[in-house]
Amino acid sequence: MTVSFYDAVGGRKTFERLVARFYEGVASDEVLEPMYPEEDLGPAAERLTMFLEQYWGGPTTYQEQRGHPRLRMRHVPYRVTPTQRDRWLHHMNAAIDTITDRLDSLDEEQMRGYMAHAANAMVNTLDDPEA
């Protein structure tokens, strides 16, 4: 029997821990926080948790509730700059640091690689040189 990445790293509790730590960073980040109004952090955290669970082989709740992820398409309405990408990735990597007790080195490398790839794919606007 093959064990999914999701199950191997601890299932929902691991992904909830990852996402909670990520949004702790976002909430205190002057670049990203305006993109996530405080009243939306809870629903945003739940959507990200469901997305990551599904991506890594867990429940398909995200698709059942929201349809196909279409990650890039869902972010098109938002201005995502290289600086925002870098800040997002900084907080995601800090969050991954909090779950390394659940990851072997290959799992950690795979997770960090995916997050970097996904963050790069979201960039749709250049930084404002005036900012």
C-alpha positions as CSV (number, residue, x, y, z in Angstrom):
1,M,0.0,0.0,0.0
2,T,1.4,3.4,-1.0
3,V,1.2,6.2,1.5
4,S,0.6,9.7,0.2
5,F,2.8,12.6,0.9
6,Y,-0.1,14.1,2.8
7,D,-0.3,11.0,5.1
8,A,3.4,10.6,5.4
9,V,3.9,14.1,6.8
10,G,1.1,13.9,9.3
11,G,-2.1,14.8,7.4
12,R,-4.4,17.7,8.2
13,K,-2.7,18.7,11.5
14,T,0.6,19.3,9.7
15,F,-1.1,21.4,7.0
16,E,-3.1,23.3,9.6
17,R,0.1,24.1,11.5
18,L,1.9,25.1,8.2
19,V,-1.0,27.4,7.2
20,A,-1.4,28.9,10.6
21,R,2.2,29.9,10.8
22,F,2.1,31.2,7.3
23,Y,-0.8,33.6,8.1
24,E,0.9,34.7,11.3
25,G,3.7,36.0,9.1
26,V,1.3,37.5,6.6
27,A,-0.7,39.3,9.3
28,S,2.4,41.2,10.4
29,D,3.8,41.9,6.9
30,E,3.4,45.5,5.7
31,V,3.6,44.4,2.0
32,L,1.3,41.4,2.1
33,E,-1.2,42.2,5.0
34,P,-3.1,44.7,2.8
35,M,-3.8,41.9,0.4
36,Y,-5.5,39.9,3.2
37,P,-8.0,41.9,5.1
38,E,-8.0,40.7,8.7
39,E,-11.6,39.5,8.5
40,D,-10.6,37.3,5.5
41,L,-7.7,35.5,7.1
42,G,-9.8,32.7,8.5
43,P,-11.5,31.8,5.2
44,A,-8.2,32.3,3.3
45,A,-6.4,30.0,5.7
46,E,-9.1,27.3,5.3
47,R,-8.9,27.6,1.5
48,L,-5.1,27.3,1.5
49,T,-5.3,24.4,3.9
50,M,-7.8,22.5,1.6
51,F,-5.8,23.4,-1.5
52,L,-2.5,22.1,0.0
53,E,-4.2,19.0,1.4
54,Q,-5.5,18.1,-2.0
55,Y,-2.3,18.9,-3.9
56,W,-0.3,16.7,-1.6
57,G,-2.6,13.7,-1.8
58,G,-5.1,14.3,0.9
59,P,-8.9,14.9,0.8
60,T,-10.4,16.5,-2.3
61,T,-12.5,18.9,-0.3
62,Y,-11.1,21.9,-2.1
63,Q,-12.3,20.7,-5.5
64,E,-15.6,19.5,-4.1
65,Q,-16.3,22.9,-2.6
66,R,-14.6,25.3,-5.1
67,G,-14.0,23.3,-8.3
68,H,-10.7,22.8,-10.1
69,P,-7.9,24.8,-8.3
70,R,-6.9,26.8,-11.4
71,L,-4.4,28.5,-9.1
72,R,-3.0,31.1,-11.6
73,M,-6.5,31.9,-13.0
74,R,-7.9,32.5,-9.5
75,H,-5.1,35.0,-8.8
76,V,-5.4,37.0,-12.1
77,P,-7.7,39.6,-10.5
78,Y,-5.0,40.5,-8.0
79,R,-1.8,42.5,-8.6
80,V,1.0,40.1,-7.7
81,T,4.5,41.6,-8.0
82,P,8.0,40.1,-7.6
83,T,8.3,41.8,-4.2
84,Q,5.0,40.3,-3.0
85,R,6.1,36.9,-4.3
86,D,9.3,37.2,-2.4
87,R,7.5,38.1,0.8
88,W,4.9,35.3,0.3
89,L,7.7,32.8,-0.2
90,H,9.6,34.1,2.9
91,H,6.6,33.5,5.1
92,M,5.9,30.1,3.5
93,N,9.4,29.0,4.0
94,A,9.3,30.2,7.6
95,A,6.1,28.1,8.0
96,I,7.8,25.1,6.5
97,D,10.6,25.6,9.0
98,T,8.0,24.8,11.8
99,I,7.0,21.5,10.3
100,T,10.5,20.1,9.5
101,D,10.0,17.6,12.3
102,R,7.4,16.0,10.1
103,L,9.5,16.1,6.9
104,D,12.5,14.1,5.8
105,S,15.0,16.0,3.7
106,L,13.5,15.0,0.3
107,D,10.0,15.9,1.4
108,E,11.2,19.3,2.6
109,E,13.0,19.9,-0.7
110,Q,10.0,18.9,-2.6
111,M,7.7,21.1,-0.6
112,R,10.0,24.1,-0.8
113,G,10.4,23.6,-4.5
114,Y,6.7,23.4,-5.2
115,M,6.1,26.6,-3.1
116,A,8.7,28.5,-5.1
117,H,7.3,27.3,-8.4
118,A,3.8,28.2,-7.4
119,A,4.9,31.6,-6.1
120,N,6.7,32.4,-9.3
121,A,3.7,31.4,-11.4
122,M,1.5,33.9,-9.6
123,V,3.5,37.0,-10.5
124,N,1.5,39.0,-13.0
125,T,2.7,42.6,-12.5
126,L,6.1,44.2,-12.2
127,D,7.1,46.1,-9.1
128,D,6.3,49.8,-9.2
129,P,9.6,51.6,-9.5
130,E,8.0,54.6,-7.8
131,A,7.1,52.6,-4.7
